[in-house]
Amino acid sequence: MLRSFRLGNHRSFRDERELLLMPAAPGDERPAVPVAAIYGANASGKSNLFKGITFVKRAVMNVHVSNEAGRHDIVAVQDPFRLDPGMERRPSTFVFELIAEGVPYTYGFILQEHEILEEWLYSYPEKRKRVIFERDRATIKFGSTMADLRQKLELLEELIRPTALLLSVCDRLELGALMPAYRWFSTGVLASGVGGRQPDPDYSQYVVGDYLRRNPEHRQRMVSLLGVADVGIVDMIVKERQDSHSRRLAGESFGLEVKLLHGAGREPFDFDDESSGTRNWVGLLPLVLSTLDAGRLLLVDEIDASLHPLLTAKLVGLFQDSEINAKGAQLIFTTHDTSLLGTMLGEQVLERDQIWFVDRDAEGKSDLYPLTDFKPRKDQNTERRYLAGSYGAVPVLGDFSEAVQDR
């Protein structure tokens, strides 16, 4: 469970900004809200916030290369704010507050070009801070309760280069105290649409097919969700692909074909025969169900590009329902769909502390702030006020007619 994420000098975020997911309502004792929606104009930096999270995920989950000495180099390199030349010489910061396997943690690092300047991991069992490790370049210090890790310090200093995160090699070196945080990043964060590319149809079929084959119960759940979504699909079949279209990407075989059955006659349709919206919804379901089942974090960039507003509202409702979402899964998404800011079918879709905005100023740097900063009243029309510019984070549009006629 993610409680907060802070980043600075990464892409369009020049100054440090924090996405805070702790409940704002008095008396709400949940450790974090289950849903957060992020609004903003095109090119405001919404996607860059997600890219910051996935940047850290890739760096932690062993996405690196080994050199001849057996050491490991991080693949990700600093991507600083580019519209201020001075920021290229300043480090980037990434800090997470999370709950992994029932224990709160704080993990972060400071990156300068390829070099890790600082890295730290703290845990808070029984609400008391415990230092697991603190790193200053090549110097690593373990907390007083981590005697077994200090015995491996010499080996760690030999293996870890300035370009590698300590957390990224903890699984190979059996650093048990670091593993809950490592597992949170490696398996606890899922993403859809981050990077701005539409899902590859072959890859989407592989994800859906693999999910269906792993457990027979998965098929019925997906078919039920497709039925209530009113997309006309009554069943699904997964087959091995034997034709030339079966291909590989990143070492993974995409040799699975999904047939989507329609109507009383169960007419099979190819995945490519469906609309892009239906394909996106089908491809999103394994991520949604896996997230709910395991209590993970799901990031969906531009959710309105895939789903009808009513469907999005129903999806949000799954995460808001404490009985369905019994394991504390979270959904964070970016969107332009302002209908979610109000009531839909008589129900409030998003709480006030679940709404965030990203705005871009004249210097090109992104700002991140919550709706609660404006102390909104319960009876106010949030959608209308947002579109009117009361909260910022909307485009400042010029005269389109004049622009078209300009020679």
C-alpha positions as CSV (number, residue, x, y, z in Angstrom):
1,M,0.0,0.0,0.0
2,L,1.3,3.4,-1.0
3,R,1.0,6.2,1.5
4,S,3.0,8.9,-0.2
5,F,5.4,9.4,-3.1
6,R,7.7,12.4,-3.4
7,L,9.9,13.3,-6.3
8,G,12.1,16.2,-7.3
9,N,14.1,17.2,-10.4
10,H,12.6,14.4,-12.5
11,R,11.2,15.2,-16.0
12,S,8.7,18.1,-15.6
13,F,8.9,18.1,-11.8
14,R,11.7,20.6,-11.1
15,D,10.8,21.2,-7.4
16,E,10.0,18.5,-5.0
17,R,6.3,17.6,-5.0
18,E,4.4,14.9,-3.0
19,L,1.4,12.7,-3.7
20,L,-0.1,12.2,-0.3
21,L,-2.6,9.3,0.0
22,M,-3.4,9.5,3.7
23,P,-7.1,10.2,4.4
24,A,-7.9,13.9,5.1
25,A,-11.3,13.4,6.7
26,P,-11.3,13.7,10.6
27,G,-11.7,10.3,12.2
28,D,-10.7,8.3,9.1
29,E,-8.1,5.9,10.4
30,R,-7.4,4.0,7.2
31,P,-3.6,4.0,6.4
32,A,-4.3,5.3,2.9
33,V,-7.1,6.0,0.5
34,P,-7.9,3.2,-2.0
35,V,-8.3,5.5,-5.0
36,A,-6.7,8.7,-6.3
37,A,-7.6,10.5,-9.5
38,I,-5.2,13.0,-11.0
39,Y,-6.5,15.8,-13.3
40,G,-4.7,18.3,-15.4
41,A,-4.3,19.7,-18.9
42,N,-2.5,18.0,-21.7
43,A,1.3,18.1,-21.2
44,S,0.9,19.3,-17.6
45,G,3.0,16.4,-16.2
46,K,0.4,13.9,-15.0
47,S,2.1,11.0,-16.8
48,N,5.5,12.1,-15.5
49,L,4.3,11.5,-12.0
50,F,3.6,7.9,-12.9
51,K,6.9,7.7,-14.8
52,G,8.6,8.6,-11.6
53,I,7.1,5.7,-9.8
54,T,7.8,3.2,-12.6
55,F,11.3,4.6,-12.9
56,V,12.0,3.5,-9.4
57,K,10.3,0.2,-9.9
58,R,12.5,-0.7,-12.8
59,A,15.6,0.4,-10.9
60,V,14.7,-1.8,-7.9
61,M,13.5,-4.9,-9.6
62,N,16.8,-6.0,-11.0
63,V,16.5,-4.3,-14.4
64,H,20.2,-3.9,-14.7
65,V,23.2,-5.5,-16.5
66,S,26.1,-7.4,-15.1
67,N,29.7,-6.4,-16.1
68,E,32.7,-8.7,-16.3
69,A,33.5,-8.2,-12.7
70,G,30.1,-9.6,-11.6
71,R,28.9,-6.2,-10.4
72,H,25.6,-4.7,-11.4
73,D,24.9,-1.4,-13.2
74,I,21.5,0.3,-12.9
75,V,19.8,0.7,-16.3
76,A,17.8,3.8,-15.4
77,V,19.7,7.1,-15.4
78,Q,18.8,10.5,-14.2
79,D,16.2,12.4,-16.3
80,P,16.3,15.9,-14.8
81,F,14.1,18.9,-15.6
82,R,15.4,20.1,-18.9
83,L,14.0,23.6,-19.2
84,D,16.4,25.0,-16.6
85,P,20.0,24.3,-17.5
86,G,21.1,24.5,-13.9
87,M,19.0,21.5,-12.9
88,E,21.2,19.1,-15.0
89,R,23.9,19.5,-12.3
90,R,21.5,18.9,-9.4
91,P,20.4,15.5,-8.2
92,S,17.0,13.9,-8.4
93,T,15.1,12.7,-5.4
94,F,12.6,9.8,-5.0
95,V,11.0,8.9,-1.6
96,F,8.2,6.4,-0.9
97,E,6.2,5.8,2.2
98,L,4.6,2.4,1.9
99,I,3.2,-0.5,3.8
100,A,4.7,-3.9,2.9
101,E,3.6,-7.1,4.5
102,G,1.8,-5.2,7.2
103,V,4.8,-3.0,8.2
104,P,5.2,0.7,7.3
105,Y,8.5,1.6,5.5
106,T,10.2,4.7,4.1
107,Y,12.5,4.1,1.1
108,G,14.3,6.6,-1.0
109,F,17.4,7.6,-2.9
110,I,19.1,10.5,-4.5
111,L,20.5,10.1,-8.0
112,Q,23.1,12.3,-9.8
113,E,23.5,11.3,-13.4
114,H,24.4,7.5,-13.0
115,E,25.5,7.7,-9.4
116,I,23.5,6.9,-6.3
117,L,24.5,9.6,-3.8
118,E,22.3,8.5,-1.0
119,E,19.9,5.6,-0.3
120,W,17.9,4.7,2.8
121,L,15.3,2.2,4.2
122,Y,13.5,2.6,7.5
123,S,10.8,0.5,9.0
124,Y,8.2,1.4,11.6
125,P,7.2,-1.8,13.5
126,E,4.8,-0.8,16.3
127,K,5.1,2.9,15.2
128,R,8.8,3.1,16.2
129,K,11.4,4.0,13.6
130,R,14.0,1.3,12.9
131,V,17.0,2.0,10.6
132,I,17.5,-0.9,8.2
133,F,20.3,0.8,6.2
134,E,21.6,4.2,5.3
135,R,24.0,4.7,2.4
136,D,26.2,7.6,1.5
137,R,27.7,6.7,-1.9
138,A,29.8,3.6,-1.2
139,T,29.5,3.7,2.6
140,I,26.7,1.5,3.9
141,K,25.5,1.5,7.5
142,F,23.0,-1.0,8.9
143,G,20.8,-0.3,12.0
144,S,21.7,-1.7,15.4
145,T,19.2,-4.5,15.1
146,M,20.6,-5.7,11.7
147,A,23.7,-7.5,12.9
148,D,23.2,-10.3,10.4
149,L,23.3,-7.7,7.5
150,R,26.4,-6.0,8.9
151,Q,28.3,-9.3,8.5
152,K,27.7,-9.1,4.8
153,L,28.9,-5.5,4.5
154,E,32.3,-6.4,3.0
155,L,30.6,-8.5,0.3
156,L,28.1,-5.7,-0.4
157,E,30.8,-3.1,-0.9
158,E,32.6,-5.4,-3.2
159,L,29.5,-6.1,-5.4
160,I,27.6,-2.8,-5.4
161,R,28.8,-0.1,-7.7
162,P,27.9,3.6,-7.4
163,T,25.4,3.0,-10.2
164,A,23.4,0.3,-8.4
165,L,20.7,0.5,-5.7
166,L,21.3,-1.7,-2.7
167,L,17.7,-2.7,-2.7
168,S,18.0,-4.0,-6.2
169,V,20.5,-6.8,-5.2
170,C,19.0,-7.8,-1.9
171,D,17.3,-10.9,-3.3
172,R,20.6,-12.4,-4.5
173,L,22.4,-11.7,-1.3
174,E,19.6,-13.0,1.0
175,L,19.2,-9.7,2.8
176,G,16.0,-10.7,4.5
177,A,15.2,-7.5,6.3
178,L,15.1,-5.7,2.9
179,M,12.9,-8.2,1.1
180,P,9.4,-6.9,2.0
181,A,10.2,-3.5,0.5
182,Y,11.9,-5.2,-2.5
183,R,8.8,-7.4,-3.1
184,W,6.5,-4.3,-2.9
185,F,8.3,-2.7,-5.8
186,S,8.9,-5.9,-7.8
187,T,5.5,-7.5,-7.6
188,G,3.2,-5.0,-5.8
189,V,3.1,-2.2,-8.5
190,L,1.3,-2.8,-11.8
191,A,0.9,-0.2,-14.5
192,S,-1.3,0.3,-17.6
193,G,-0.7,2.9,-20.3
194,V,2.3,4.5,-18.6
195,G,4.6,5.7,-21.4
196,G,1.9,7.0,-23.7
197,R,1.7,4.0,-26.0
198,Q,-1.4,2.0,-26.7
199,P,-1.1,-1.6,-25.5
200,D,0.4,-4.0,-28.1
201,P,-2.5,-6.3,-29.3
202,D,-0.3,-9.4,-29.2
203,Y,1.0,-8.6,-25.8
204,S,-2.5,-7.9,-24.5
205,Q,-3.6,-11.2,-25.8
206,Y,-0.7,-12.9,-24.1
207,V,-1.5,-11.2,-20.8
208,V,-5.2,-12.1,-21.0
209,G,-4.5,-15.7,-22.1
210,D,-1.8,-16.3,-19.5
211,Y,-4.1,-15.0,-16.8
212,L,-7.0,-17.2,-17.9
213,R,-4.8,-20.3,-18.1
214,R,-3.2,-19.9,-14.6
215,N,-6.5,-20.5,-12.8
216,P,-9.8,-21.8,-14.2
217,E,-11.7,-19.5,-11.9
218,H,-10.2,-16.4,-13.6
219,R,-12.2,-17.1,-16.8
220,Q,-15.6,-16.9,-15.1
221,R,-14.7,-13.7,-13.2
222,M,-13.6,-12.0,-16.4
223,V,-16.6,-13.2,-18.4
224,S,-18.9,-11.9,-15.7
225,L,-17.2,-8.5,-15.7
226,L,-17.4,-8.4,-19.5
227,G,-21.1,-9.2,-19.3
228,V,-22.0,-6.4,-16.9
229,A,-19.9,-4.0,-19.0
230,D,-22.3,-4.6,-21.9
231,V,-19.7,-5.2,-24.6
232,G,-21.5,-8.2,-26.1
233,I,-18.9,-10.8,-25.1
234,V,-20.4,-14.0,-23.6
235,D,-17.3,-16.2,-23.3
236,M,-13.6,-16.4,-24.0
237,I,-11.4,-19.1,-25.5
238,V,-7.6,-19.3,-25.3
239,K,-5.6,-21.2,-27.9
240,E,-1.9,-21.7,-28.8
241,R,-0.9,-19.7,-31.9
242,Q,0.8,-21.8,-34.6
243,D,0.9,-19.2,-37.3
244,S,3.6,-16.7,-38.3
245,H,2.0,-13.9,-36.2
246,S,3.3,-15.6,-33.0
247,R,6.3,-13.6,-32.0
248,R,8.6,-12.8,-29.1
249,L,9.3,-9.6,-27.2
250,A,11.8,-9.2,-24.3
251,G,12.3,-13.0,-24.3
252,E,8.6,-13.7,-23.8
253,S,6.7,-15.9,-26.2
254,F,3.4,-14.3,-27.3
255,G,2.1,-17.6,-28.7
256,L,-1.4,-17.3,-27.1
257,E,-4.5,-16.3,-29.1
258,V,-7.8,-15.1,-27.4
259,K,-11.1,-15.7,-29.1
260,L,-14.0,-13.6,-27.8
261,L,-17.4,-15.2,-28.2
262,H,-20.5,-13.1,-29.1
263,G,-24.2,-13.7,-29.1
264,A,-26.4,-16.7,-28.5
265,G,-24.5,-18.6,-31.2
266,R,-21.2,-17.9,-29.5
267,E,-19.7,-16.6,-32.6
268,P,-15.8,-16.3,-32.2
269,F,-14.2,-12.9,-32.9
270,D,-10.5,-12.3,-33.1
271,F,-9.0,-9.9,-30.6
272,D,-8.3,-7.5,-33.4
273,D,-12.0,-7.5,-34.5
274,E,-13.0,-5.7,-31.3
275,S,-13.0,-1.9,-30.8
276,S,-10.0,-0.4,-29.2
277,G,-12.1,0.4,-26.1
278,T,-13.2,-3.2,-25.7
279,R,-9.6,-4.4,-26.2
280,N,-8.4,-2.0,-23.6
281,W,-11.1,-3.1,-21.1
282,V,-10.4,-6.8,-21.7
283,G,-6.6,-6.1,-21.4
284,L,-7.1,-4.1,-18.2
285,L,-9.2,-6.8,-16.4
286,P,-6.3,-9.1,-15.5
287,L,-4.5,-6.2,-13.9
288,V,-7.6,-5.1,-12.0
289,L,-8.4,-8.6,-10.7
290,S,-4.7,-9.3,-9.8
291,T,-4.5,-6.0,-8.0
292,L,-7.6,-6.7,-5.9
293,D,-6.7,-10.3,-5.2
294,A,-3.2,-9.4,-3.9
295,G,-3.7,-5.9,-2.5
296,R,-1.4,-4.3,-5.0
297,L,-1.1,-0.8,-6.5
298,L,-2.5,-0.3,-10.0
299,L,-1.5,2.8,-12.0
300,V,-3.7,3.6,-15.1
301,D,-2.6,6.5,-17.3
302,E,-5.5,8.2,-19.2
303,I,-8.2,5.8,-18.0
304,D,-10.8,7.7,-20.0
305,A,-9.0,6.7,-23.3
306,S,-10.0,3.1,-22.5
307,L,-13.3,3.3,-20.6
308,H,-16.8,4.9,-20.8
309,P,-17.4,7.2,-17.8
310,L,-20.0,4.8,-16.3
311,L,-17.6,1.9,-16.6
312,T,-14.8,3.9,-15.0
313,A,-17.2,4.8,-12.1
314,K,-18.0,1.1,-11.6
315,L,-14.3,0.2,-11.7
316,V,-13.6,2.9,-9.0
317,G,-16.4,1.5,-7.0
318,L,-14.7,-2.0,-6.8
319,F,-11.7,-0.4,-5.1
320,Q,-13.9,1.8,-2.8
321,D,-15.9,-1.2,-1.6
322,S,-14.1,-2.5,1.5
323,E,-15.7,-6.0,1.2
324,I,-14.5,-6.5,-2.4
325,N,-11.2,-4.7,-1.7
326,A,-10.5,-6.5,1.5
327,K,-6.7,-6.6,1.0
328,G,-6.2,-2.9,0.6
329,A,-5.6,-2.6,-3.1
330,Q,-5.2,0.9,-4.6
331,L,-6.1,2.4,-8.0
332,I,-4.4,5.7,-9.0
333,F,-5.3,7.0,-12.4
334,T,-5.0,10.1,-14.6
335,T,-8.0,11.4,-16.5
336,H,-9.7,14.3,-18.2
337,D,-13.2,12.8,-17.4
338,T,-14.7,15.6,-15.3
339,S,-18.0,13.6,-14.8
340,L,-16.2,11.6,-12.1
341,L,-15.9,14.8,-10.0
342,G,-19.6,14.8,-9.4
343,T,-22.3,12.3,-8.7
344,M,-23.1,9.5,-11.1
345,L,-26.3,7.6,-10.9
346,G,-26.9,9.3,-7.6
347,E,-23.6,8.3,-6.0
348,Q,-20.4,10.2,-5.3
349,V,-17.6,8.5,-7.3
350,L,-14.6,10.2,-5.7
351,E,-14.1,11.6,-2.2
352,R,-12.6,15.1,-1.8
353,D,-9.3,13.7,-0.5
354,Q,-9.0,11.4,-3.6
355,I,-8.8,14.2,-6.2
356,W,-5.5,15.8,-7.2
357,F,-4.4,18.3,-9.8
358,V,-1.2,18.7,-11.9
359,D,-0.6,22.2,-13.4
360,R,2.2,23.6,-15.4
361,D,3.5,27.1,-15.1
362,A,5.1,29.5,-17.6
363,E,8.5,28.0,-16.9
364,G,7.3,24.6,-17.9
365,K,7.6,23.0,-14.4
366,S,4.8,20.9,-13.0
367,D,3.0,21.5,-9.7
368,L,1.0,18.8,-7.8
369,Y,-1.7,19.7,-5.3
370,P,-4.9,18.2,-3.8
371,L,-8.5,19.5,-4.0
372,T,-8.5,19.7,-0.2
373,D,-6.2,22.7,-0.4
374,F,-9.2,24.7,-1.6
375,K,-11.3,23.5,1.4
376,P,-14.3,22.6,-0.8
377,R,-17.8,22.5,0.6
378,K,-19.8,19.3,0.4
379,D,-22.6,20.9,-1.6
380,Q,-20.4,22.6,-4.2
381,N,-20.3,21.5,-7.9
382,T,-16.7,20.4,-8.1
383,E,-16.9,19.5,-11.8
384,R,-18.2,23.0,-12.8
385,R,-15.7,24.8,-10.6
386,Y,-12.8,22.8,-12.1
387,L,-13.9,23.5,-15.7
388,A,-14.2,27.2,-14.8
389,G,-10.6,27.2,-13.7
390,S,-11.2,27.6,-9.9
391,Y,-8.6,24.9,-9.2
392,G,-6.2,25.6,-12.0
393,A,-4.9,22.6,-14.0
394,V,-6.9,23.4,-17.1
395,P,-5.6,24.6,-20.4
396,V,-5.4,28.3,-21.1
397,L,-6.8,28.3,-24.7
398,G,-6.2,30.9,-27.3
399,D,-8.3,31.9,-30.3
400,F,-8.4,28.8,-32.5
401,S,-10.0,30.7,-35.4
402,E,-7.2,33.2,-35.6
403,A,-4.6,30.5,-35.3
404,V,-6.1,28.6,-38.3
405,Q,-6.2,31.7,-40.4
406,D,-2.7,32.8,-39.5
407,R,-0.5,32.8,-42.5
